[in-house]
Amino acid sequence: MGKTTTTTNLGVALAQMQKKTLLIDLDPQGALSAGLGIKVTNETNTIYEVMMDEEIPANQAIHPIQAYLDVIPADNDLAAAAIELMPELRREYVLRNVLGILNGWYDYILIDCPPSLNLLTVNALCVSTGVIIPVQCEFFAIRVVNQLIDSIERTRDRMNPKLRLLGILPTMYSTGTIHSREVLEEMKSIYGDKVFDTIIHKSIRFAEATVANKAITDYASKHKGAEAYEQLAQIVLDMTEPSA
């Protein structure tokens, strides 16, 4: 649903606004890490080691990417974490506990979640204060939004009262197609002002930027995709720093 693209580009846009930003790759596919040029080896500390090994604190897994931007990477070892965490007491709070050492280090910490609702996702929800749901402008993608919103609400009610839905981000919008326009209209009719006015249009430039190990804001700063993520970053600032 564009989650990795959104996490990467929103993070880079915030960093370019001189907001100290940490990206956490919590997807075992490791697409965020690879897309920013991080090569995970046997010697690399990842979010898996941080969550599963008490001897490895989170600050030892940080990879500087550029000014104001760091990453804690992931690889497919992380897939085992959801199973290995099951016997743990308060297993939903493992990520929150291990990130405690970073309190005060960053203005923003963005987490790229797995594509499914599993224990890793629950850990992300339990440590977060806000959620952005990227949704491709295709009808099948809308069907999972209610499930995600229900999970956010249950987590807020039972485990993390600070959690809130920041908004729904339309992605992969194809200009000039009836289908994309109808899907966007359907999203707005169902979720109203929870749908961001900012829209991420479908473009080959995003794939090109990934191959170049860059965010679209670095690869093609004048592209409308880069401008859209810069707009989203400003919206996030306005929502989370009302006094700014």
C-alpha positions as CSV (number, residue, x, y, z in Angstrom):
1,M,0.0,0.0,0.0
2,G,3.0,2.3,-0.4
3,K,4.0,2.1,3.3
4,T,7.7,1.7,2.7
5,T,7.8,4.5,0.1
6,T,5.8,6.7,2.5
7,T,8.0,6.0,5.5
8,T,11.2,6.6,3.6
9,N,10.1,9.8,1.8
10,L,8.3,11.3,4.8
11,G,11.4,10.7,6.9
12,V,13.7,12.3,4.4
13,A,11.4,15.3,4.0
14,L,11.3,15.8,7.8
15,A,15.1,15.5,7.9
16,Q,15.4,18.1,5.2
17,M,13.3,20.4,7.5
18,Q,16.1,19.8,10.1
19,K,14.0,17.5,12.2
20,K,16.1,14.8,13.8
21,T,14.5,11.7,12.4
22,L,14.9,7.9,13.0
23,L,13.4,5.4,10.6
24,I,12.9,1.9,12.0
25,D,12.5,-1.0,9.5
26,L,10.1,-3.4,11.2
27,D,9.3,-5.3,8.0
28,P,11.2,-8.6,7.6
29,Q,11.4,-7.9,3.9
30,G,13.8,-5.1,4.7
31,A,12.8,-3.0,1.8
32,L,13.3,0.3,3.6
33,S,16.8,-0.7,4.6
34,A,17.7,-1.8,1.1
35,G,16.1,1.2,-0.5
36,L,18.4,3.5,1.5
37,G,21.5,1.5,0.6
38,I,22.0,-0.4,3.8
39,K,23.6,-3.8,3.2
40,V,22.8,-6.0,6.2
41,T,25.5,-8.6,6.9
42,N,26.0,-11.1,9.8
43,E,27.9,-8.3,11.6
44,T,25.0,-5.8,11.3
45,N,22.9,-5.1,14.3
46,T,19.2,-4.9,13.2
47,I,16.0,-4.3,15.0
48,Y,15.7,-8.1,15.4
49,E,18.9,-8.2,17.6
50,V,17.7,-5.1,19.5
51,M,14.4,-6.7,20.3
52,M,15.6,-10.2,21.0
53,D,19.1,-9.7,22.7
54,E,19.2,-7.7,25.9
55,E,22.9,-7.1,25.4
56,I,22.4,-5.1,22.2
57,P,20.8,-1.6,22.9
58,A,19.0,0.3,20.2
59,N,21.7,2.9,19.9
60,Q,24.1,0.2,18.7
61,A,21.9,-0.6,15.7
62,I,21.6,3.0,14.4
63,H,22.9,3.7,10.8
64,P,23.4,7.4,9.9
65,I,22.1,8.0,6.4
66,Q,22.3,11.8,5.9
67,A,22.0,14.9,8.0
68,Y,19.2,14.6,10.5
69,L,18.3,11.1,9.3
70,D,19.2,7.7,10.9
71,V,17.9,4.1,10.3
72,I,17.6,1.0,12.4
73,P,17.6,-1.7,9.6
74,A,15.9,-5.1,9.3
75,D,16.3,-8.3,7.3
76,N,14.4,-11.6,7.1
77,D,15.6,-12.8,10.5
78,L,12.9,-10.5,11.8
79,A,10.3,-12.9,10.5
80,A,11.1,-15.2,13.5
81,A,10.5,-12.5,16.1
82,A,6.7,-12.7,16.0
83,I,7.0,-16.4,17.0
84,E,9.9,-16.0,19.4
85,L,8.1,-13.2,21.3
86,M,5.0,-15.2,22.0
87,P,6.2,-16.7,25.4
88,E,7.4,-13.2,26.6
89,L,5.5,-11.4,29.3
90,R,4.1,-8.1,28.1
91,R,5.3,-9.1,24.6
92,E,3.3,-6.2,23.0
93,Y,5.7,-3.7,24.7
94,V,9.1,-5.1,23.8
95,L,9.7,-2.5,21.1
96,R,8.6,0.3,23.4
97,N,11.0,-0.9,26.1
98,V,14.0,-1.3,23.9
99,L,13.5,2.2,22.3
100,G,13.4,3.8,25.8
101,I,17.1,4.4,25.6
102,L,16.5,6.8,22.7
103,N,14.1,9.1,24.5
104,G,15.0,12.7,23.7
105,W,17.3,11.8,20.8
106,Y,14.9,12.4,18.0
107,D,12.1,14.8,16.9
108,Y,10.4,12.0,15.0
109,I,10.6,8.2,14.9
110,L,8.9,6.6,11.9
111,I,8.2,2.8,11.8
112,D,7.7,0.9,8.6
113,C,5.4,-1.9,9.7
114,P,5.0,-5.4,8.2
115,P,2.3,-5.8,5.6
116,S,0.2,-8.0,7.9
117,L,-1.4,-7.4,11.4
118,N,0.9,-9.5,13.5
119,L,2.8,-9.1,16.8
120,L,5.4,-6.8,15.3
121,T,2.6,-4.5,14.1
122,V,1.1,-4.5,17.6
123,N,4.5,-3.6,19.0
124,A,4.7,-0.7,16.6
125,L,1.2,0.5,17.6
126,C,2.0,0.2,21.3
127,V,5.0,2.5,21.0
128,S,3.5,5.1,18.6
129,T,1.5,8.2,19.1
130,G,0.2,8.5,15.5
131,V,-0.5,6.3,12.5
132,I,-0.6,7.2,8.8
133,I,-2.4,4.6,6.6
134,P,-1.2,4.7,3.0
135,V,-3.9,3.3,0.7
136,Q,-3.4,2.5,-3.0
137,C,-6.2,4.0,-5.1
138,E,-7.6,0.6,-5.9
139,F,-10.9,-0.8,-4.6
140,F,-9.4,-3.9,-3.1
141,A,-7.1,-1.8,-1.0
142,I,-9.9,0.1,0.7
143,R,-11.3,-3.2,2.2
144,V,-8.4,-3.5,4.7
145,V,-8.7,0.0,6.0
146,N,-11.5,-0.7,8.4
147,Q,-9.5,-3.6,9.9
148,L,-6.5,-1.4,10.4
149,I,-8.6,1.4,12.0
150,D,-10.3,-1.2,14.3
151,S,-6.8,-2.4,15.4
152,I,-5.7,1.1,16.1
153,E,-8.8,1.8,18.2
154,R,-8.4,-1.5,20.2
155,T,-4.8,-0.7,20.8
156,R,-5.6,2.8,22.0
157,D,-8.4,1.5,24.3
158,R,-6.5,-1.4,25.8
159,M,-2.7,-0.7,25.6
160,N,-1.8,2.8,24.3
161,P,-4.1,5.7,25.1
162,K,-1.8,8.1,23.3
163,L,-2.3,6.4,19.9
164,R,-4.3,8.2,17.3
165,L,-5.0,8.0,13.5
166,L,-3.3,11.0,11.9
167,G,-4.8,10.3,8.5
168,I,-5.3,8.1,5.4
169,L,-2.9,8.8,2.5
170,P,-4.1,8.1,-1.0
171,T,-1.2,6.6,-3.0
172,M,-0.6,5.2,-6.5
173,Y,-3.1,7.6,-7.9
174,S,-3.3,7.3,-11.7
175,T,-4.1,10.7,-13.2
176,G,-6.9,10.6,-15.7
177,T,-8.3,7.1,-14.9
178,I,-11.9,6.7,-13.8
179,H,-11.0,3.9,-11.4
180,S,-8.5,6.0,-9.4
181,R,-11.0,8.9,-9.3
182,E,-13.8,6.7,-8.1
183,V,-11.7,5.1,-5.4
184,L,-10.6,8.4,-4.1
185,E,-14.2,9.6,-4.0
186,E,-15.2,6.4,-2.2
187,M,-12.4,6.9,0.4
188,K,-13.5,10.5,1.1
189,S,-17.2,9.5,1.3
190,I,-16.3,6.8,3.9
191,Y,-13.6,8.5,5.9
192,G,-14.2,12.2,5.3
193,D,-11.6,14.5,6.7
194,K,-9.4,11.6,7.8
195,V,-8.3,11.4,4.2
196,F,-5.3,13.7,3.5
197,D,-5.7,16.3,0.8
198,T,-2.2,15.4,-0.3
199,I,-2.2,12.6,-2.9
200,I,0.7,10.5,-4.0
201,H,0.5,10.0,-7.8
202,K,1.8,6.9,-9.5
203,S,5.1,7.4,-11.1
204,I,8.1,5.4,-12.4
205,R,10.3,7.9,-10.6
206,F,9.7,6.2,-7.3
207,A,11.1,2.9,-8.6
208,E,14.0,4.8,-10.1
209,A,14.7,6.5,-6.8
210,T,14.7,3.1,-5.0
211,V,17.2,1.6,-7.5
212,A,19.4,4.7,-6.8
213,N,19.1,4.1,-3.0
214,K,17.5,7.5,-2.6
215,A,14.2,9.0,-1.6
216,I,12.2,10.8,-4.3
217,T,12.9,14.1,-2.5
218,D,16.7,13.5,-3.1
219,Y,16.5,11.8,-6.5
220,A,14.1,14.2,-8.2
221,S,13.4,17.2,-5.8
222,K,11.2,19.0,-8.3
223,H,9.0,16.0,-9.1
224,K,5.4,16.3,-7.9
225,G,5.9,13.1,-5.8
226,A,8.7,14.9,-3.9
227,E,6.5,17.9,-3.5
228,A,3.7,15.8,-2.2
229,Y,5.8,14.2,0.5
230,E,7.1,17.6,1.5
231,Q,3.5,18.7,1.8
232,L,2.8,15.7,3.9
233,A,5.8,16.4,6.2
234,Q,4.5,19.9,6.7
235,I,1.0,18.5,7.6
236,V,2.6,16.1,10.1
237,L,4.5,19.0,11.7
238,D,1.3,21.1,11.9
239,M,-0.5,18.2,13.5
240,T,2.2,17.2,16.0
241,E,3.7,20.6,16.8
242,P,0.7,22.9,17.0
243,S,2.7,25.6,18.8
244,A,5.3,25.8,16.0
